[in-house]
Amino acid sequence: MTTDAGAKTESDAGALTIRDLEPADRDAWAALFRGYRDFYELEHDDAVIDTVWEWLQDPGHELNALLAVRDGAPIGIAHWRRFARPSRGATAIFLDDLFVSPEVRGGGVGRALLTRLHEIAREQGLIEVRWITSYTNTDAQRLYDRVALRAPFHTYIDQV
């Protein structure tokens, strides 16, 4: 069953719920976000963790988060935001970060988070869900290639 607040699925591994992040999730979310940052070999920085948490708690900020929970244990996160697509005259979802605990990867959690984002986009009249990943993240690419089209664009960064 799917609701505005989340989706539930059943599997041999137990019930999986995808829901909005709640204030009580701070410690579990922080552990998952640290795991994401470790995966991409980013420095440990509590200021980043605190800043992103503040953004997620601010209803006026553009960043949103979903939490994947199985049998009461948080096992995945997705950070996302709406963005304008001027070339299409429409709005879409950009998925900034997707992370699933290593011990449960391959069990459908990433796909469930992506499915919920697709549902949110459809419910809100948005045109697509878009994201990028590192060319070295081949495990994620196997999932992404099954659920979406690979964009024919390169990403550039001009750091300030």
N, C-alpha and C positions, 0 to 999 in steps of 0.2 A: 504494500500500500504506500502511496506517495502523498505527502502533504506539503504545504508551504514550508514547514519547518524541517523536513527531511524525508528520507526514504529508508525502508527496511527491507532486507532480503534475508533469506534463510539459506544456509549451506551446511555441509557436514562439519565445518569448523565452528558453527554457531551463528547466532543472529548478528547480522551486520546492520548498523544504523548509520546513515549519513545525515548529519544535522548541523545547524548553525552553531558556531562557537558561543559558549556561555562564560560569564565571569569566573565561575568556579573551575573552569578548564585551564586556568593559567599555567599551572605547573606541568600538566601533561602536554599542553600545547608547546610550552617552552622546550621541553625535552625533545619533542618531535622537530621543532624548528631548529634546534641545535643539531639534530641528526641531519637535517637537510643541509645546513651550513657546513657541517663536517664532510658530507658527501662531496660538496663542491670545494673543499679545502679552503674555506674562508676562516679567517682568524676568529677565535673565541672573543666575543665582544658583548658583554652584558648590556651596554648602552643600545646596541642594535635590537636585542631582544626586548628591552624595555620600550624603545621607541615604537617598534612594530606592534607590541601589545597595546600601547596607548592608541595607536591608529585604529586597531581592531575594536577598541571599546568606545571610540568616538563615532556616534551615528552620523556625523557630518563629514567624516573622512571617506574617501573613495574605496578604501581597501575593505574587503569582506573575507570571511574564512568559513570553511566547512571542516567538520571533524568527523572522521570515521571511527566508530566505536564497535567493538565486537565483545559481547559478553561483559560489558561494563568497562573494558580496557580501551583507551584511545590508541589507535594504531595507524592513523593517517591524517594528513591535513592538506587542504587546498586553499591557497590565497588567491583571490580574484577581485577584479574590478570591472566596471563598465567603461567603455571607451568609444569615442566617436569614430566612425568610418566615413570621412568626408567623401571619398570616391564613390561610396554607395549611398550616401545620404541617409545613413542609419547608425544605430548603436549596436555594439557587440559586447561580449565578455572577453577579457584577457585574463588568462590563467598565469599568474606570476610564478607560483611555487606549488609543486605537488610532491609530497613525500609520504612514503609508506614504510613502516618499520621493516627492517631487513628480514626479520624472522617470519613475516607473513606475506612477503612479496610473492607474486604468482598466484595468489588466492582470490583475485577479483576485486581487491580493495581499490586499486588505482582506477580500474574500469568503472567501479561504482561511483567514485568521486567525479569522474568525467561525465558519467550518465546524469548525475544530479545537476551538474553545471549546464548540461544540454537542456534538462527540464526547466531550470531557472530561466535560461535564455528564451525558451519557447513560451513559458508562462508570462514573461515580461515583454514579449514582442520584439526581442532582439534577434539579430540575423545570424549570429555565429558565435562559436567559442574558438578562440585562437590562443596558441601558446608556442613557445620555443623550447628547445632543449639542447644540451651540449652535444656536439657531434660524437663525443666519447661515451655518452650515456646510451649504449646500445640496448641494454635491457628495457629501458623505457621506450625506446624507439620501436621495439617489437610490438608493444602494446599500441602505441600511437599509430603505427602503420596499419593496424587492424581496425581502428575506430575512427580514423580521420584521414584527410588528404594531406599529403606533404606539400607545403607551399613552395613555389619556385622562386624564393627570394633569399638573399643573404642578409644577415643582420650586421650592422655596423655600430660601433660605440665610439663617440668622441668625448672622452672624459674631460671634465673641467676641474 
